[in-house]
Amino acid sequence: MTIEWRYTTRPGLSVLSLAGYLGADAVSRFGGAVGWVVARGDGPVILDLTGLRGWSAGGQLAVADAARRLRAGGRPLELAAIPADGSLVPSGDGPEMTVHADLATALAAHQGESGELREWCSDEWPGSRTTPQPRTRG
């Protein structure tokens, strides 16, 4: 089992949403999604875990690695809707991440951010039948 992802940008804020299970077999796919984030957008990144059914310790460490990678580019990573067990393996040396109860709360914390939305998603993102292509929403 792997993950699917959707990446949405607007000026000054981005959201990377995951669906599926973030285990060892999905870590490289997650790293690729983070690559999309690094190459596009600016400002804070909210990692929306609403659609995530769970994550392994390795998946959680991959999130900590993504936080370091984004922080190196001056972009903090925030988490929204961590899986039900509420666990998060501390990396010990990674940047602190703000954790929000859900995506709506995370977005509300950045309520001043508005503008044109652009969106990319993996092939099997729920409700999507297309390959990763930019979609513009107004």
C-alpha positions in Angstrom: 0.0 0.0 0.0 1.2 3.5 -0.8 0.1 7.0 -0.6 -1.5 9.5 -2.9 -0.9 13.2 -2.7 -2.3 16.5 -3.7 -0.4 19.8 -3.6 -2.1 23.1 -3.5 -0.4 26.5 -3.6 -1.5 30.1 -3.1 0.7 33.1 -2.6 2.5 32.7 0.8 1.0 29.3 1.7 1.0 25.7 0.5 -0.9 22.5 1.5 0.4 19.0 0.8 -2.4 16.5 1.4 -1.8 12.8 1.8 -4.1 9.8 1.5 -3.4 6.1 2.2 -0.7 4.7 4.6 2.7 6.3 5.0 4.8 3.3 5.6 8.3 2.1 4.4 7.0 1.4 0.9 5.6 5.0 0.6 8.6 7.0 1.9 10.2 7.5 -1.5 6.9 8.6 -3.0 6.4 11.0 -0.2 9.9 12.3 -0.8 8.9 12.9 -4.4 5.9 14.9 -3.3 8.1 16.9 -1.0 10.2 17.6 -4.1 7.2 19.2 -5.8 6.7 21.4 -2.7 10.4 22.5 -2.6 10.2 23.4 -6.3 6.9 25.3 -6.2 5.2 27.8 -3.9 6.5 29.8 -1.0 5.9 30.4 2.7 4.7 27.8 5.2 3.6 24.3 4.2 0.7 22.6 5.9 1.0 18.8 5.7 -2.7 17.7 5.7 -3.0 14.2 7.1 -6.8 14.1 7.0 -6.8 11.3 4.4 -4.0 9.3 6.0 -5.1 6.0 7.5 -1.9 5.6 9.5 1.9 5.9 9.4 4.8 3.8 10.6 7.7 5.1 12.6 9.7 5.3 9.3 6.9 7.4 7.8 6.9 9.7 10.7 10.7 10.1 10.4 10.2 10.9 6.7 7.9 13.7 7.8 10.7 15.0 10.2 13.2 14.8 7.3 10.7 16.8 5.1 10.5 19.4 7.8 14.3 19.7 7.8 14.4 19.9 4.0 11.7 22.6 3.9 13.3 24.5 6.8 16.6 24.6 4.8 14.7 26.5 2.1 13.1 28.9 4.7 9.7 27.2 4.7 8.3 25.8 8.0 6.2 22.6 8.0 3.0 22.4 10.0 0.9 19.3 10.5 -2.8 19.1 10.3 -5.0 16.1 11.5 -2.3 13.7 12.6 -3.6 10.0 12.6 -6.0 9.0 15.4 -3.4 7.5 17.7 -1.9 11.0 18.0 1.7 9.6 17.9 4.6 11.4 16.4 8.1 9.9 16.7 10.4 12.8 17.7 13.5 13.1 15.6 15.4 14.8 18.3 17.3 17.1 15.9 14.6 18.3 13.6 12.8 21.6 13.6 9.7 22.1 15.7 6.5 21.6 13.8 3.2 23.3 14.7 0.4 20.6 15.0 -3.2 21.7 14.2 -6.2 19.6 15.1 -7.5 19.7 11.5 -7.0 21.4 8.2 -9.6 24.1 8.8 -7.8 25.1 12.0 -4.5 25.2 10.2 -5.9 27.3 7.4 -7.5 29.7 9.9 -4.1 30.3 11.4 -3.1 31.7 8.0 -6.4 33.5 7.2 -4.6 36.5 5.7 -3.3 34.3 2.9 -5.4 34.5 -0.3 -5.0 34.5 -4.0 -5.0 32.2 -7.0 -4.9 28.5 -6.1 -2.8 26.1 -8.2 -3.1 22.3 -7.6 -1.2 19.2 -8.6 -2.0 15.6 -7.6 -0.8 12.0 -8.1 -2.6 9.7 -10.5 -4.9 8.0 -8.0 -5.7 11.0 -5.8 -9.3 10.3 -4.6 -11.6 11.9 -7.2 -8.9 12.4 -9.7 -8.4 10.6 -13.0 -5.5 12.7 -14.4 -1.7 12.7 -14.2 0.1 15.4 -12.1 -0.8 18.6 -13.9 -1.4 22.0 -12.6 -5.0 23.0 -12.1 -6.0 26.6 -11.5 -8.9 27.4 -9.2 -10.1 30.9 -8.6 
